[in-house]
Amino acid sequence: MGADHRRLSGSELRLLIRDGRFRGLTAGAAVKYVQANLVVVENPVADEFEAFCRSNPKPCPLLERLPPGDPRPRLLARDSDIRTDLPLYRVYRGGQMVAEVADISGYWHDGLTGFLIGCSFTFEKRLSAAGIGLRHIERGCNVAMYQTSIECEPAGPFKGPMVVSMRPVAMDRVADAVAITAAVPQVHGAPVHTGAPEAIGISDLERPDWGDPVPVEAGEVPVFWACGVTPQAVALATGLPVITHSPGHMFVSDLLEAYVDKAIPVPAG
């Protein structure tokens, strides 16, 4: 990630994406701005997906629900379009990912509703400012994400396992990482687990289900945060038709991350 991308505003980065000039991971880009996961569902189940988010605020902290059929957010970025303004998207049908594309205009129709869900990339600026290293950014790769044995609270047809992202943290900084991220439940908040991955059903840290593996070095422990890729695991488990961001390729808003805890209500649950 170049330093120039770090300093961009959300609107500047979205313009590059819209013009096809940026297709990379958004971790470390436009670091002052809130990032979000994208989930698009069919209108008849939109209320049930919102209920799923409300019942599972750790993996799915809801930032904004768009009006039916309208791809333009009102709260997070008024000059944006969720069909074109993310670097990469995934399309799920029948329990499979059937396409990965750079633009979903061809899939969009009036019978869809978009949701923007808080992303942990948002709190990484705070961790970095506190001197807590972020190995995936240091290595220029994606964060490691894993399907767990933790089951989400179901809502209508939406059910399935929680996904977590993992960051290695020095043992003497774990309490700091917990406190820093607990202050922003709008972007997943405090970790859901620290330490032994097998306790949450992860058998091999070197084989993430999404993203890239990063080593946990001597003196570090793996720390796991709930992850907004959870709806993608739900789509795979249920076969529901869903469109999402591609993991690590987020929607970057105009909301400053410094104000996320003031601008967005704390997720219920």
C-alpha positions in Angstrom: 0.0 0.0 0.0 1.6 3.3 -1.1 1.8 6.2 1.2 -0.3 8.2 -1.3 -3.2 5.8 -0.8 -3.0 6.1 2.9 -3.5 9.9 2.7 -6.4 9.8 0.3 -9.9 10.8 1.4 -12.7 8.3 1.1 -14.1 10.2 -1.9 -10.7 10.3 -3.6 -10.2 6.6 -3.2 -13.7 5.8 -4.4 -13.1 7.8 -7.6 -10.0 5.8 -8.3 -11.9 2.6 -7.8 -14.8 3.8 -10.0 -12.4 4.7 -12.8 -10.7 1.3 -12.5 -7.4 2.7 -11.2 -7.5 1.0 -7.8 -8.4 -2.7 -7.4 -6.3 -3.5 -4.4 -6.9 -4.3 -0.7 -8.2 -1.4 1.2 -6.4 -2.1 4.5 -4.1 0.8 5.1 -5.8 3.0 2.4 -7.6 6.3 3.3 -6.8 5.5 6.9 -8.8 8.4 8.4 -12.1 7.1 7.1 -14.5 4.4 8.1 -14.6 1.3 6.0 -17.5 -1.0 5.6 -18.5 -4.5 4.4 -21.1 -4.7 1.8 -24.1 -7.1 1.7 -26.8 -7.0 -0.9 -29.9 -9.2 -0.5 -33.3 -9.5 -2.2 -36.0 -7.2 -1.0 -38.3 -9.9 0.5 -35.7 -11.0 3.0 -34.2 -7.5 3.7 -36.0 -7.1 7.0 -34.9 -10.5 8.1 -31.3 -9.7 7.2 -31.5 -6.5 9.2 -32.9 -8.6 12.1 -29.9 -10.9 11.7 -27.5 -7.9 12.0 -29.4 -6.7 15.1 -29.2 -10.1 16.6 -25.4 -10.5 15.8 -23.9 -7.0 16.4 -20.3 -8.4 16.8 -19.9 -9.8 13.3 -22.6 -7.6 11.7 -22.6 -4.1 13.2 -25.1 -2.3 10.9 -23.9 1.1 9.8 -26.5 1.9 7.1 -29.4 0.2 5.3 -30.0 1.6 1.9 -33.5 2.1 0.5 -34.9 -0.7 -1.7 -33.5 -0.6 -5.2 -31.3 2.3 -4.5 -27.5 1.8 -4.7 -26.6 5.2 -3.3 -25.9 5.5 0.4 -27.3 8.5 2.3 -25.3 8.5 5.5 -21.8 7.2 4.9 -21.1 8.8 1.5 -23.6 10.8 -0.4 -21.7 10.9 -3.7 -21.2 7.1 -3.9 -22.6 4.1 -5.6 -22.3 0.6 -4.1 -22.4 -0.9 -7.6 -19.1 0.6 -8.7 -17.2 2.0 -5.7 -15.7 -1.1 -4.2 -12.5 -2.6 -5.7 -13.9 -6.2 -6.0 -17.2 -8.0 -5.4 -18.4 -11.5 -5.0 -21.7 -13.0 -6.2 -23.2 -16.0 -4.3 -25.9 -18.3 -5.6 -27.0 -21.8 -4.5 -24.3 -22.0 -1.8 -21.4 -21.2 -4.1 -19.5 -18.1 -5.2 -20.4 -17.9 -8.9 -18.6 -14.7 -9.8 -16.0 -12.2 -8.6 -16.3 -8.9 -10.5 -15.1 -5.3 -10.3 -18.6 -3.8 -11.0 -22.0 -5.2 -10.1 -24.1 -2.8 -12.2 -25.0 -5.8 -14.4 -26.4 -7.7 -11.4 -28.3 -4.8 -9.9 -32.1 -4.4 -10.1 -34.8 -2.7 -8.2 -35.5 -5.9 -6.2 -32.3 -5.6 -4.1 -31.4 -3.9 -0.9 -27.9 -3.0 0.2 -26.4 -3.0 3.7 -23.1 -1.5 4.9 -21.6 -3.2 7.9 -18.7 -2.0 10.1 -15.3 -3.2 9.2 -12.3 -3.8 11.5 -9.9 -2.1 9.0 -11.4 1.1 10.6 -9.9 0.5 14.0 -6.5 -0.4 12.6 -5.4 3.2 12.6 -6.0 3.4 16.3 -4.0 0.2 16.9 -1.2 1.4 14.7 -1.1 4.8 16.5 -0.7 2.9 19.8 2.3 1.1 18.5 0.5 -2.3 18.0 1.8 -3.8 14.8 -0.4 -5.0 11.9 1.4 -7.8 10.2 -0.9 -8.0 7.1 -0.2 -4.3 6.4 3.5 -4.7 7.0 3.5 -7.6 4.5 1.2 -6.0 2.0 -1.3 -8.9 2.2 -4.9 -9.5 3.3 -5.9 -10.1 6.9 -6.4 -13.8 7.8 -10.0 -14.8 8.2 -11.4 -18.0 9.6 -14.8 -19.8 9.8 -15.4 -20.7 13.5 -17.5 -23.1 15.5 -19.4 -20.1 16.9 -23.0 -20.2 15.5 -24.7 -16.9 14.8 -28.2 -16.2 16.2 -30.5 -17.0 13.3 -33.1 -14.7 11.8 -35.5 -16.0 9.2 -33.5 -17.8 6.6 -30.2 -16.3 7.7 -28.1 -18.6 9.8 -24.6 -20.0 9.9 -21.1 -19.7 11.5 -19.3 -16.6 12.7 -16.2 -15.6 10.8 -13.3 -13.9 12.6 -10.2 -12.0 11.5 -6.9 -12.6 13.3 -4.1 -10.3 14.1 -1.0 -11.4 16.1 -0.5 -9.1 19.1 2.4 -9.1 21.5 1.4 -10.6 24.9 2.1 -7.4 26.8 -0.2 -5.4 24.4 -3.2 -7.6 24.3 -5.0 -5.7 27.0 -4.3 -2.5 25.1 -5.7 -3.9 21.8 -8.8 -5.1 23.6 -9.4 -1.7 25.2 -8.8 0.3 22.0 -11.1 -1.8 19.9 -13.8 -2.1 22.6 -14.3 1.6 22.3 -15.7 1.2 18.8 -18.4 -1.5 18.7 -19.6 0.1 15.4 -16.7 -1.7 13.7 -16.8 -5.0 15.6 -15.5 -3.8 19.0 -13.4 -5.9 21.3 -12.1 -9.4 20.2 -14.4 -12.4 20.6 -11.4 -14.7 21.5 -7.8 -14.5 22.4 -5.3 -17.4 22.3 -6.0 -21.1 21.4 -7.6 -21.1 18.0 -8.9 -24.7 18.5 -11.3 -23.4 21.2 -13.3 -21.7 18.5 -13.0 -24.4 15.9 -9.9 -23.2 14.0 -7.6 -26.2 13.3 -4.8 -24.5 11.4 -3.8 -20.8 11.5 -1.7 -21.3 8.4 -4.8 -22.1 6.3 -7.3 -19.3 6.6 -10.6 -19.7 4.9 -10.3 -16.2 3.4 -7.4 -13.8 3.1 -3.7 -14.7 3.7 -1.9 -16.4 6.5 0.5 -14.4 8.7 2.8 -15.9 11.2 2.3 -15.6 15.0 5.8 -15.1 16.3 7.4 -15.8 19.6 6.0 -13.6 22.3 2.7 -13.0 20.4 -0.8 -14.5 20.7 -3.4 -14.7 18.0 -6.3 -12.3 18.7 -9.6 -12.8 16.9 -12.2 -10.2 16.1 -15.7 -10.9 14.7 -15.6 -10.3 11.0 -18.0 -8.9 8.4 -17.3 -11.8 6.1 -19.8 -13.7 8.2 -22.7 -13.0 5.8 -20.6 -14.7 3.1 -20.3 -17.8 5.3 -24.1 -17.6 5.8 -24.6 -17.4 2.0 -22.4 -20.5 1.5 -24.3 -22.3 4.3 -27.8 -21.4 3.2 -27.7 -21.1 -0.5 -29.3 -17.7 -0.4 -28.6 -15.3 -3.3 -26.3 -12.6 -1.9 -23.8 -10.0 -3.4 -20.9 -8.9 -1.2 -17.6 -7.2 -1.2 -14.6 -9.5 -1.9 -12.9 -10.0 1.4 -10.4 -7.2 2.0 -11.9 -5.0 -0.7 -14.1 -2.7 1.3 -16.4 0.3 0.8 -14.5 3.4 2.0 -16.9 6.1 3.4 -16.7 9.8 3.9 -17.1 9.4 7.7 -13.9 10.1 9.7 -13.0 7.1 11.8 -12.3 9.5 14.7 -16.1 10.2 14.8 -17.5 6.7 14.2 -18.5 6.3 17.9 -20.3 9.7 17.8 -22.0 9.4 14.4 -23.2 5.8 14.5 -25.4 4.5 17.4 -23.9 1.6 19.3 -25.2 -1.7 17.8 -27.9 -3.3 19.9 -27.4 -6.8 21.3 
